[in-house]
Amino acid sequence: MKQGVRIIGGHHRGKNITFPDELGLRPTPSRIRETLFNWLMNNVRGARCLDAFAGSGALGFEAWSRGASDVTLLEQSRVTATHLKKQAATFHSSMLHVVHMDAIVYLNNHTPAFDIIFLDPPFGKPQLLLNSITCLEQSSTLRPGGLLYTESSEALTLNPALWETLKFKKAGNVIYGLHQKRETNSCASTSSDPAA
């Protein structure tokens, strides 16, 4: 069985994106997506974006619709990744990529850097989100000054030496926020901060 979600803004507004009915696949609700992309209004156009736990692809396809220059959708499930490739093909662009790979491996090794990264791992797995953030602190996958979106079932406490939280909201049992990676050297900041 296939389910669907609609793009809510930009050039492809109203386009329906289908996704397989896999256990745990939970697209970001349209109300939250609308808030997120209002936050990103002045940043997403021309940006290189990564949807690190793509699932339905709602965040990555929304970013593409709103003018991102390059979007990568990362998905560990082979079934879901295969379906994402079919959906991406309907946009007829070589700048929309689907990668079938474990997110932690990818976040630890990818270059060049992205401008915006969306982290929305399977719900109820906060450790996976924390491990992903650690990867971004120790790698150059997100550029200094880049933006990180997080979505989870639990409140996050990010290292203030490495991140500035710009926006933060709660909707039902979903806690989501937008954070900016500081320009400082992360290794130096982590080692010199006794609270890290």
HELIX and SHEET records of a PDB file:
HELIX    1   1 SER A   30  TRP A   39  1                                  10    
HELIX    2   2 ALA A   58  SER A   65  1                                   8    
HELIX    3   3 ARG A   78  ALA A   89  1                                  12    
HELIX    4   4 ALA A  103  ASN A  109  1                                   7    
HELIX    5   5 PRO A  126  GLN A  138  1                                  13    
HELIX    6   6 SER A  186  SER A  192  1                                   7    
SHEET    1   A 2 LYS A   2  ARG A   6  0                                        
SHEET    2   A 2 ASN A  16  PRO A  20 -1                                        
SHEET    1   B 7 LEU A  96  HIS A 100  0                                        
SHEET    2   B 7 ASP A  70  GLU A  75  1                                        
SHEET    3   B 7 ARG A  48  ASP A  51  1                                        
SHEET    4   B 7 PHE A 114  LEU A 119  1                                        
SHEET    5   B 7 LEU A 142  SER A 152  1                                        
SHEET    6   B 7 VAL A 174  LYS A 181 -1                                        
SHEET    7   B 7 TRP A 163  ALA A 171 -1                                        
END                                                                             
